Amino acid sequence: MSGRPEPLWPLFAELKTLDGIGPKGAAALDGADIAAPRDLLYTLPHSVIDRRPRDSIQGADLPGVVTVEVTVGRHRKAARRGGPYRIQVEDARSAFQLVFFHGREDYLLRQLPEGERRLVSGRVEVFDGLAQMVHPDHILMPEGAEALPSFEPVYPLAGGITQKVMARGIASALAKSPDLPEWADGALVAREGWPGWRAALHRAHAPEGLDDMAPSAAARQRLAYDELLAHQLTLALARSHRRRGKGIVTEGNGLLRGKVLGALPYRPTDAQARAMQEIADDMAGPERMNRLLQGDVGAGKTLVAFMALLIAVEAGGQGVMMAPTEILARQHLEGLRPLADSAGVVLDILTGRDKGAERRAKLEALARGDIGILVGTHAVFQADVAFADLRLAVVDEQHRFGVRQRLELGRKGQGADVLVMTATPIPRSLALAQYGDMEVSVLDEKPPGRKPIRTALTSVERMDEVVDHLRRAVAEGRQAYWVCPLVEESESIDLTASEERFKRLRAALGDGVVGLVHGQMPPAEKDAAMARFVSGETKVLVATTVIEVGVNVPNATIMVIERAEWFGLAQLHQLRGRVGRGTQDSTCLLLYQPPLTEGGSRRLTTLRETEDGFRIAEVDLEMRGAGDLIGTAQSGLPKFRVADLEHQAGLMATAQTDARKLLTDDPELKSDRGKAARLLLWLMRQDEAIRLISVG
């Protein structure tokens, strides 16, 4: 990348410029995602070996690493080729052996001459009552002891690279690392007692015990903070760049919203009212809104989104609501229809299914402005779809909808506001990492009338009782989901699992009572099976997880999840949220195969104890780590080398506040701290941000 500032050149030089790393070493490191000295510096040790000398191996915790000064005794040559070559040694209080395989006698006699003293360090084990140190890691003259660090860092290794090569390469990279100006907020550094950037690197690579390895150690916190700050600066630059793009001022007169609120049988929760106000304020501003509406299952996101769409219509414009699938688009349509009717607003749907004359008629009505609110799938992106005056796009379920589609949407309505809804509660640190360029509204209250869901754990050995329970519920007119696991991602086995269960339930409950939906079905069949269940024609729906997002059947009050221990926490929480949507009491049965692993048991008991999606997400983050939580592949989550989102969650929020404040005070990054921040962006390879600064 051209234009990299000169102070950083040594950090981005070729690896073979470092001591002890030749072309072969450089190639091996490259395979491990280490392409420059900078990447070596950010490969921190994952543990330490205590090399502090003691006077004897006696009383040491064996087997284990011991560093001890010894007097060298007799050499016993190997009896056969490649056999053990043994050397007797004595420390202050005991005797043991040094053992070498394939040992060369002349070399060992030079290294360890009889009668002399040496400092040896290595792993000592006891075999048949004899203590041995096999192949010592270090053999030093007693006066050279200070060359051995008290705590030796241990690095993650790759492709034939040894600890020695890593240590030499890192020492060389540290020696070449420049002194860089401070980009962190001075008050923050002072308050936290953090070292400067270069001092932090030196300290992180020379730990003085296990405490220095903890995510809470000052040097590690400092380095993690730098990474998070660079990431948040990139998001903040993207945000301010977008805000410079002209938005449209959209203010409503409240008439349509008043009609809808008047027709509702309940009052919105405080959280809903707060979110509605935040969105209305954003839409009335001159900049484009880019807001995330995050709410747990059943927190009432749909009403909040619809109120925002009504502002667009009140202001004489149009709104669109995008869903990831046809089924969900139709559900939004059903859910919004009574609200639209009470406001007297024209609502229509556009999906890939619309063809020919019908599609043309819809497109003309849209272009004339006759349709106020459009619900659709990504079919809305097609070139011939034109709005008369698009003011707001609501996007459902962000992670199925990439950033690329968000940009596409922007082109459909130059300056249109964007509201993204997600039903996946994400812990705050991750929400900031993933959606740091957006403002966030959180719905953290349940609307009135939502009843708690009783959650129970049942062993699969009691399957017959569960089926009996189901038979009685169906006789009372209730409906149930039965979710089968995706077996090892193998669709064919998964198919047989769901088909087997379908046959057994049909045999137990009677023909026409049970329906089936799985991933291999053609979309039209899937929709038809769903429709039969929604209308109440079938009472039990056997399904793989295709139902997890958004399906709404108020009469369904039982959710059975088979082999629940195979599912992730967030997924279980989403599935459970499909019931408890009506006025009756609901139950979720988690069927598991004993014995449960510790992790399986913790997931299922967490679910049984709480319905709070944010609490569940926090436990999920502790158990699985950040990458897995949102599936790193599609999450857009950056790969951090040092920062650990599970244990340093608070740093992410600090970094976001800091980045936004820096850009508010110094939008061009021209001040001393601003220039230092530019260096940080180059150091962290934030190409996107660098592009935005140079464009800016």
N, C-alpha and C positions, 0 to 999 in steps of 0.2 A: 504494500500500500504506500503510494508516494506521499511525501509531505510529513512523514513521522519526525517529530522534533529530535534534534541532535542528541540531547542528554540521554535519550532512550536507546540510541543505536546499540550500545554494548548489550542491552537486554534482549535485542532482537537479532543479534549477530548469529552466524551459523554455530551450531552446537560444537562442531569440531574445533572452534577457537578456544574451548575450555580445556584446562589441564586434565589429562587422563581420559579424555573422551575422543577416541579416534573415529574414522569414518564408520567402522562397524558399530561402535557404541552409539553414534549419532543415528544410524539407521534403526537400531533396536529401540531407542528412545522415541523416535518418530512414530514407530508402530504403536507406542503406548501413549500417543497423543501429546508428546512433549516435543515441540518443534523448535524452541528457542530457549536461551538461558532463563528468560522470564518464566517459562512454564516449569522449569526445574525449581526455581525459587518458590513457586506456588505449589510445589509438591511437598507438603509438610510431612514430617515423620508421623507414623501412626502409633508407635510405642517407643519405649526406651529400654535399654539394657543397663542395669545398675553395675557399673564397673568399679565401684569404690573398693580400694584394696582392704583386705582384712588380714589378720596375722595367721589364720589357719582355716582349713576347710572344715575343721571340727565345729559343730554347732551351726554350720550353714544350712540353709533350707535346700536339701538335695532331693531329687536331681534339680540342678539350677546352675546359673552362671556364677563363678567365683573368680576373684582376682586376688592373687596371693604371691608373696615372694618365696622362692624355694631354693634349696641347695640341690644341684644336679648330682644324681648318683649313677649307678651302673646302667649301661645300654645293653639291652638284650635284642640281638638281631632276630628278624623273622625266621621261623623254622622252614617255611616254604614260601615260594614267590607270591607276593601280594598278601602274605599273612601279616599279623600285627607286629610292629617294631615297638618294643616297650622301653621306657626310660624311668627308672626309679627316681623319685624326688622326695624331699622332706621340707615341710614348712615348720613354723615355730612349735607346733604341737602334734603333728601327725605325718604319716608317710602315705604317698599314693603314687599312681603311675600316670605318665603321659603316654598315649598310644597313637601311633601313626600307621595308616595302611599305605602300602606302596611307598614306604618311606625310603629315601636314599640315604645310605649310611654316612657318606662323606659330608653331605649337606647338614644332617642332624648333628654330627660330631662338631661341626663348625658353629652351628646355632646354639647347641646346648653342651658345652664341654664339661666333662666330669669335674666335680669339685667346685665349679663356679656358681655364683648366684644369679638368678634371673627372675623377672616378674612375668608370671604367666596368667592369662585370663581366658576362660572358656567354660564350657558346660561340664560339670562333674556329675557322674552317675555312679551308682554302686552295683557291681556285678559280682555275684557269689561272695559277698562280704568284702570285696576289694573296691576301693574308690579309684575311678579312672577319669582322666580328662582326655577325650579323644579329639585329636587335631585342635589344639588351642587356637583361639581366634587371634591372640596377640602373644608374642614372646619379645620382651624388652629387657635392656640392661636396667638394673635398679635405678641408676641415675637418670634414665630416660622416662621415668614413670609419669612425669607431668604431661608427656605427649598424649597420654591416654585420658579422654574425658571421663569425669566421674559417672556421667550418664551418657551412653552412646545412643544417638537417635537411630531408629529403625524405619526404613523407607518402604513404601509399597514398591515391589519390583516388577519388571516386565521384560520378557524376551531376552533372557540370558544376561541381563544387567545385574551386577553384584552390588552388595551394600557398599563395598569399598569404592567402586566406580561412581555410584550415586554420591557418596560423601565427598569424593574429590571434585566431582563436577559442580556440586552445590557450593563447596568452599571457594572454587574458582569463580563461580557466578556471583557469589556474595562479594568477593574482592573487587569484581568489576562493576558492582552496582553503584550507580551515581547517588549523590545526595540530592534529593528532589525537594522543591518548596512544599510547604504544608497546604493540602487541599481540604483537610477536615476543619470543621468549625473549632476555633481555638478554645472556646468556653467548654465545648463538649470534651475535647482531649484532656483539658485540665481537670474537669469534673470526674472523668472516668480513670484518670491517672494512666492514660495510654502513652506508650512510646511513639516516637516518630516512625515514619514508614520503614526507613532503612534499619533503625534499631529494632523494630518489631520483627523484621525478617531474620536478623542475626539471632535474636532471642528465641524465635520459634524453631530455628534449626540447632540451637544449643540448649535444649531443655535441661533444667536442673532438678529433675524428678517428675513424678507422675502428674503433679498439680499443673505443671507447665503444658501438659498435653490436653487439659480439659478445655472445652469450648469457652469456659468462663475466664481462662487465663488472659491477662491484659494484651499480650502480643497477638494472640489468636483472635481476640475480639477486634483488635485494631485492623488486622488484615482482612477479616471477614467484612468489617464495616466498609473498608475501601471498595471491596467487590460490590457490596449492596448499594453503596453510594453511586458508583459508576452506572449500575443497572437503573437505579431510580432517576439519575440525571438523564439517561437516555429516554426513559418514559416521560419525564417532565418536559424534555425538549420536544418530544413528539406531541405532547399535549399543548404546549404553548404554540407550536408550529400550526397545529390544527386550529387553535383559537384565533390565529391571525387570519385564517380562511374565513370569508364572510359567512356569518350565519344569517338566519332570518328571524326577525322579532315576531314571535307568535304569542299574542295575548287573546284570551277568550273573554266573553262577557259573563260566563257562568250559567247561562240559561239552560243549556243542555245538561250540564253536570247537575244542576239543581233538580231537574226532572228525574234523573236517574237516582239520585240520593233520596228523593221523596218517595220513589217507588220501592226502595229496598226495605225488607222487613227488619233490618237491624242497622245500628250505627257502625261506621267503619272504626277499626281499632285506632288507638293513638298512633301506633307505628304506621298504619296506612295513611292516616291524615298527614303525618309528618312527611312521608315519602311523596304524597300528592303535592304538598306545598313546595318541596325541594324541586320537583320536576317542573311545576308551573313557573317557579322563579327562573330556572334554567332556560325554559322555552321563551320566556319574555326577554331574556338577555340577548345582546347582539351577537354573542359567540355561539358556535354550534354546540349543542349539548352532546356529551358523550358520557352517559351515566349507566352504572350497573345497578339493577334492582335485584338484590339478593334476598331470598326469603325461603324459609323452610317449607317443606311439603305442607300445603294447606294453610299457608299464612295469608292468602288472599292477594297474590300478585296480579291476578287477572283483572280485578276491579281497579287496582292502581293504574295498570297499563291502559285500561279502557278510558279512564278519566283523562289520561294524557292524550289519547287519540281524540277525545271529544274537544279538547282545547284546540287541536288542529282544525277541527270542523267548525267550531265557534268562530275561529279567526278567518273563516272563508277558504281554508285549505283542505288537504286530504291526509289520511294516515294509512299506514300499512302495517299489518302484523304478520311476521314471518315465522313459520314453524318448520322444524327439520323434516317432518314426514307428513304424508297425506292424511293419515289417521289423526295426527295431532292438529293439523290445520282444520279438519272437519270438526274436531272437538272444540277448538277455539270458536268456530262459527256457531256451534250449538250453544256454547256457554255465553257468547256475546249477544246472541240474537235477542233474548228477552230484554237485555239492557238497552240495545239499540232501538228496539221497539218502543221502550218507555221514553226514549229521547226523540223518537221520530227521525232517526238517522238511517240513510240507505247503506246497508252492509252487504258485501258480496264476497265470493271466494274465487280464487284463480289457482288451479293446480295443473299438473301435466296432463290431467284427464280431460281438460276442456279442449275440444277440437272444433274445427270448421266454423259454421255460421254462428254457433253459440259463443265460441271464443271471440269471434270478430265483434259481435254485439257487445260483449263485456268490455273489450278493449276500447271501443268507440265511447261507451258510457264513461269509462275511466278518463279518457282523454278530454271529454266534454266537462268532466267534473261532476257528473250525475251520481257517481259512487263516492260516498263520503269516506267509508272505511273499507279497505280491502284486506281480506285474510288470504294468505297464500303460502306456497312452498317456494323453493328456489326458482320455480317457473317464472316468478316475478322478475327475475334477472334477464329474461330473454329480451333481445334487442327491440322487438316490436311493442314492448310494454311501455306506454308513456302515460304519465300522470298529468293532470291539468296543473296541479299545484301541490306537490308533495311536501308536507311540513315535518312529519314525524315517522320514523321507522322503528317499530318495536321488534326486536329479535329474540325469539324464545330459545333457551338452551344453548348458550354461547359455545360450549366446546364442540358442538356439531357444526359450528359455523365459524370458519376461520376468519382471521383478520382480513384476508383477501376479499371475502364476501362483504365485510363491513365497508371496504373501500368501494366495491362495486355499487353498494347501496348508496354511498355518498354521491356517486355519479348520476344515479337515477333522479335524485332531487338535489341539485346543487345547494349546499347549505342546510339540507334537512337535518333535524335533530335525530340523535340515535339513542334509544333506550334498550339495553340488553337485559333480559331476564334470565336468572338461573335459579333452579330449585336445588342446586347442590350447595349446601352450606360449606363454605371453605374457611378454614381458620384464617384469621386476619393476616398473618404473615404471608400466607400463600396468595390470598386475594390481592395483596399489595404487589407481590411478585408478578402475578399474572395480569392483573387489571390496573396496574399502577398508573396508567395513563388516563384512567377514568375516575369520575366522582362515584361514590358508592352510597346507595340508600339500602338500609337493612330493615327487613320486616321481621322483628323478633317476638311478635305476639301472635297467638292463635285467635282467629275471629270467634265471636261468641257462638255458642251452639255446637262447636266441634267437640265431640266427646273423646275422652282418652281411649286408647286402644289397649286392650289387655293382651300382653305378650307372654306366651308360655313356651318352655322348652320340653320337648317330648322325644324319647328315643324311638328310632324307626322300628324297634321291636314291638312297639304298641300301635303299629299301623292299623290293625283291625279296629281298635277302639276309635281311632281318628276317623275311619271310614263310617263307622256307626254314627258318630257325632255329626258327620256331614249329612248322612241320610236323614236324620231328624231335622236338621236345619233346613234342608231343601223342602221337606214336607211342610215346614212352617212358612214356606215361600221366600226363604233367604237365598242369596247367591254367594258363590265362593270362587276364589282363584286358587289354582294348585300349580305352583311354580316348580318345574323340574330343572336340575342344574345343567349347565353346559358342561358336558364331560370332556375335560382336557381339550377344549376348543375343537374337538373332533365332531363335525356336524353329523356324520353318519351314526356315531354311537349316540349322540345327543338325540337324534331323530328316534332311534329305537327306544331310548329311555322315555321320551315324552309319549311315543305311540303305545308302548307297553302300559304306562300308567293310565293313558286314555282308555285302553281296552279294559283294564282291570276295574276302573271306576265305572265304566259304562255297564260292565257285567254286574257290578254291585248296586248301581243306582238306577239302572234302566235306560233304554234307548231314548235318544232325543233330549236327554237331560244334560249330557256332557259334550262340550265342544273342545276343539284342539287348535292351537296356533303355534307354529314354530318357524324358525328362520328359513327353512327350505321351501316354504309354500310360495306360490305365485302371489303377488301383492293383492290381486282381486279376491282370491280365496281367503287370504288373511283378513281383508276388510270385511268380507261377508261373515266370517266366523265371529269377528269382533262385533259386528252389527247385531248378530243373533243374540249375543250375550248382553249387549247394551239394551236391547229391547226386552230382555227377560225371557226370550224364547228358550235359550239354554240356561241352566242354573249353575253349572260348574264349568269354568274355563281352565283347561290344562294348557300350560304355556311354558315356553322357555322365556328368557328375560325380555322378550320384545315388549312386554307391557310395562317396563319400569318407568318410562317417562310419560307423565301427563294423562294417562287414561282415567276417565271419570265415570264411575258407575255407582251412584249413591246407594243402590240397593245391595251392593256387594259388601258383606260384613265379615267375611272370613277369608283370611289369607293363609294358605298352607305353603311353607317353603321347604322343599325336600332337600336333604343334605345341606342344610343351612350353613354348616361349618365350612363349606367350599366357597361361600360368597364373601365378598368384602363388606366391611361395616357400612360404608356409604350406600352400597347397592342394596343391602338388607333394609336400610332405613328408607330408601326410595320405594322399594317394593311394599313395605308395610304401609306407606302413605297412600297406597291405592285403596285401602279400606278406611272406614271411619269418616266417610264423606256424607253420610246421611244422618237420620235422627236416631237410628238404633245403635245399641252397643256393638262394638266390633272386637274381633279376636284375631291375633296373629299367632300361628303355631309354627315354631321352628323345629323341624324334624332333623335330628342329627344321628349319626352312626357312632355309638360309643366304641372305644374310649376317645374323649376329646383331647386334642393337644392343648397346651397351655394357651396358645394364641387363639385357638378356636373357642375355648371356654371363655376367654376374656371378651372376645367379640360378642358372643351370644349373651353373656350376662350383662354387658354394657347395654345392649339393645333392650334387654328385659327391664333394666332399671331406669332408663330415661327415654323420653321422646324428643329431647332437645337436640335438633340436628347439629347445632354448633358444638355442643359438648361431644356429640358422637364424632364429629369431624376432628376435634382435638385429639381424642383417643386414637382415632384412625391414623392421624399424623404421627403420634408417638410410636404406634405399632409398626407402621409401614414405611415411614419416611416420605419425603416430599414428592420424589419422582413418581412413585407408584400411585400416590393419592389422586393425582389427576392424570395418570397415564402419561408419562413424560413425552411419549411419541407425539401426541396431539395437543399437549398442554401449552406449548409455547413457553414453558418454564425454562429459564436459562440454566446452563450447567455451571454451578459455582464450584471452584476448586477448594476454597477454604470455608466459605460460609456454610453453616449447617442450620437449615431453616427449622429443624425440630428444636434445637437447643438454643438458638440465638434469635428466636422469633421477634423479640422486642427490638432488635437492631434494625429490622426491616422498616418498622414504622418510623424510627428515628431518622433513618436514611431518607425516607420519603419526605418527611417534614423539612429536613436539611436541604435536600435537592431543590424542592419547590421554593424554599426561602431564598436560596442562593440565586436562582433564576429570576425571582421577583426583584431582588436587589440589584442584580447584574445580568440582565437578559442576554447581553452580548458576550458574557464571560471575558470582560476586558480588564477587570481589577486584578490585583496580585493574586487573590485567592481564585478568581475566575480563570486566570492563566494556568494556575496550578491544577485546577479542575480539568482543563483541556488536556494537560499531561496525563492525568488519571484516566481520561477516556481513551487516549492512545494506548496507555499501559494495559488497559483492560480489553483492548481490541473492540471497542464499541463503535464499529464502523458506521452504523446507522446514525449515531449521535453526531459523529464527526461530519458526516454528510450534511446533517441538519444545521450544524453551526456554520459550515462553509456556505450553505445555501442562504441561511439566515443573514 
